[in-house]
C-alpha cells in the first residue's frame, strides 16, 4: 500500500509538472509572433523555370554569334584606324663608349642625358595626338610598392605628419615628414620631351592629363610638396614646392599605378595635325633609370578613335566568342538532326537503362 501510494504521489507530481510545462509552452506559442501567411513568405510565388529545348539552345547561340561577330569586326576596323608611332630610346641614347656600362652612365650626373631622336610619320595623324611614355618590366603592381603611400596626407595639409605605410621614404634623415611620402611618389618618372617639325615647335599640352576625380578628391589643393627628393638617393623627378599636389598632374598620372609590368602613361597632347612623311625631331632628357632592373623606355605618339587607342584584343575577343557560338549552334543543330531525342524521355535516366546500355 505504501509503495502504491508513493507511486501515485509521484504520478500526480509528474502530471502537475507536465501540466505546468505544457501551460508554459502554450503561453510561449501564444506570445510568439508568427508571420502572417503569404505566398511570398512561404515561397509559393510563381517562378520562371525555363526548359532548355534544342531550339532554344541553338537560337541563343546563334543570336550571340550574330551580335558578337559584327561588334568584333567594327572594333577591329576602329583599331586599324589608329596611327601609332613607337620609338624605343633607352639604348639608343646611351653614348657609344658606355654601352657596356649603362648603369654608370645613368648614375653619373656629369654626363649629359640630352638626346635627339628623329621620327617619321607613317600615316596622317589628326589632332589631338596623344604623347605617352611606355615602361617595360616595371612592376608597379608589387605589393610593397603599391602600399607605400598615404592617401590622407595627399588629400589634407593637416595630415602632413601622417607618413604611416610610406616606408622606406617617410621622413628625412633629421625626422622631417616627406610630402608626398612613399616609394610611388619617390620613383616619379622624370624624362622630358620636346617636339619640332622643321622650324616649328610642337607644343605639348599637359593640362587635364590626369583623371578629374583624382585631381578633385585624391590630391588636396592646399597640400604642397615638402622635403621631397632631399635624401642622398633620388628615385626620380622633383616637384615644385610652390604648386599644390592637385595641379602636379605628372605626379597624379604616375601615382595611379599600373596593373601590368608593361604600361603606358599619358605625357601630354599635341593639337596639330601631322601629315604622312613629316619628320619630327624629338629632344629628350634620358633621366629615368631603367638600366638597373632591365627595363625599357619608349616614346609613343598615337591618335585615338571612338573606341580609344590601338588595341586589337577587344575586337578579337568578340570575333572569337561569336565564332565559337556559331560553331556550337551548327554542331547542336547537326546533332539534333542526326540523333534526335524526345524531350523528357525517362528512358534516358541512368536507373532506367539496361545493363547493356543503348
Secondary structure as the mmCIF struct_conf table of DSSP 4:
data_model
#
loop_
_struct_conf.conf_type_id
_struct_conf.id
_struct_conf.beg_label_comp_id
_struct_conf.beg_label_asym_id
_struct_conf.beg_label_seq_id
_struct_conf.end_label_comp_id
_struct_conf.end_label_asym_id
_struct_conf.end_label_seq_id
HELX_RH_AL_P HELX_RH_AL_P1 UNK A 2 UNK A 31
BEND BEND1 UNK A 32 UNK A 32
HELX_LH_PP_P HELX_LH_PP_P1 UNK A 34 UNK A 37
TURN_TY1_P TURN_TY1_P1 UNK A 39 UNK A 43
BEND BEND2 UNK A 45 UNK A 45
HELX_RH_AL_P HELX_RH_AL_P2 UNK A 54 UNK A 80
TURN_TY1_P TURN_TY1_P2 UNK A 81 UNK A 81
STRN STRN1 UNK A 84 UNK A 88
TURN_TY1_P TURN_TY1_P3 UNK A 90 UNK A 93
BEND BEND3 UNK A 94 UNK A 94
HELX_RH_3T_P HELX_RH_3T_P1 UNK A 96 UNK A 98
TURN_TY1_P TURN_TY1_P4 UNK A 99 UNK A 100
HELX_RH_AL_P HELX_RH_AL_P3 UNK A 102 UNK A 107
TURN_TY1_P TURN_TY1_P5 UNK A 109 UNK A 110
BEND BEND4 UNK A 111 UNK A 111
STRN STRN2 UNK A 114 UNK A 120
BEND BEND5 UNK A 123 UNK A 123
STRN STRN3 UNK A 125 UNK A 125
HELX_LH_PP_P HELX_LH_PP_P2 UNK A 126 UNK A 126
BEND BEND6 UNK A 127 UNK A 127
HELX_LH_PP_P HELX_LH_PP_P3 UNK A 128 UNK A 128
STRN STRN4 UNK A 129 UNK A 136
BEND BEND7 UNK A 137 UNK A 137
TURN_TY1_P TURN_TY1_P6 UNK A 140 UNK A 141
HELX_RH_AL_P HELX_RH_AL_P4 UNK A 143 UNK A 147
BEND BEND8 UNK A 148 UNK A 148
HELX_RH_AL_P HELX_RH_AL_P5 UNK A 151 UNK A 155
HELX_RH_3T_P HELX_RH_3T_P2 UNK A 157 UNK A 159
TURN_TY1_P TURN_TY1_P7 UNK A 160 UNK A 161
TURN_TY1_P TURN_TY1_P8 UNK A 164 UNK A 165
TURN_TY1_P TURN_TY1_P9 UNK A 167 UNK A 168
BEND BEND9 UNK A 169 UNK A 170
STRN STRN5 UNK A 171 UNK A 171
TURN_TY1_P TURN_TY1_P10 UNK A 173 UNK A 174
BEND BEND10 UNK A 175 UNK A 175
HELX_LH_PP_P HELX_LH_PP_P4 UNK A 176 UNK A 176
STRN STRN6 UNK A 177 UNK A 177
HELX_LH_PP_P HELX_LH_PP_P5 UNK A 178 UNK A 178
STRN STRN7 UNK A 179 UNK A 179
BEND BEND11 UNK A 180 UNK A 180
BEND BEND12 UNK A 182 UNK A 182
HELX_RH_AL_P HELX_RH_AL_P6 UNK A 183 UNK A 186
TURN_TY1_P TURN_TY1_P11 UNK A 187 UNK A 187
STRN STRN8 UNK A 192 UNK A 197
TURN_TY1_P TURN_TY1_P12 UNK A 198 UNK A 199
STRN STRN9 UNK A 200 UNK A 202
STRN STRN10 UNK A 205 UNK A 205
TURN_TY1_P TURN_TY1_P13 UNK A 207 UNK A 208
BEND BEND13 UNK A 210 UNK A 210
HELX_RH_AL_P HELX_RH_AL_P7 UNK A 212 UNK A 213
HELX_RH_PI_P HELX_RH_PI_P1 UNK A 214 UNK A 218
BEND BEND14 UNK A 219 UNK A 219
TURN_TY1_P TURN_TY1_P14 UNK A 221 UNK A 222
STRN STRN11 UNK A 224 UNK A 224
STRN STRN12 UNK A 226 UNK A 226
BEND BEND15 UNK A 227 UNK A 227
TURN_TY1_P TURN_TY1_P15 UNK A 228 UNK A 229
BEND BEND16 UNK A 231 UNK A 233
BEND BEND17 UNK A 236 UNK A 236
TURN_TY1_P TURN_TY1_P16 UNK A 241 UNK A 242
BEND BEND18 UNK A 243 UNK A 243
STRN STRN13 UNK A 244 UNK A 244
HELX_RH_3T_P HELX_RH_3T_P3 UNK A 245 UNK A 247
HELX_RH_AL_P HELX_RH_AL_P8 UNK A 249 UNK A 255
BEND BEND19 UNK A 256 UNK A 256
BEND BEND20 UNK A 259 UNK A 262
STRN STRN14 UNK A 263 UNK A 270
BEND BEND21 UNK A 272 UNK A 272
STRN STRN15 UNK A 274 UNK A 274
TURN_TY1_P TURN_TY1_P17 UNK A 276 UNK A 277
STRN STRN16 UNK A 279 UNK A 285
BEND BEND22 UNK A 288 UNK A 288
HELX_RH_3T_P HELX_RH_3T_P4 UNK A 291 UNK A 293
TURN_TY1_P TURN_TY1_P18 UNK A 294 UNK A 294
STRN STRN17 UNK A 296 UNK A 302
STRN STRN18 UNK A 305 UNK A 305
TURN_TY1_P TURN_TY1_P19 UNK A 306 UNK A 307
STRN STRN19 UNK A 308 UNK A 308
BEND BEND23 UNK A 309 UNK A 310
HELX_RH_AL_P HELX_RH_AL_P9 UNK A 313 UNK A 338
BEND BEND24 UNK A 339 UNK A 339
TURN_TY1_P TURN_TY1_P20 UNK A 343 UNK A 344
HELX_RH_3T_P HELX_RH_3T_P5 UNK A 346 UNK A 348
BEND BEND25 UNK A 349 UNK A 349
HELX_RH_3T_P HELX_RH_3T_P6 UNK A 350 UNK A 352
BEND BEND26 UNK A 353 UNK A 353
TURN_TY1_P TURN_TY1_P21 UNK A 355 UNK A 356
#
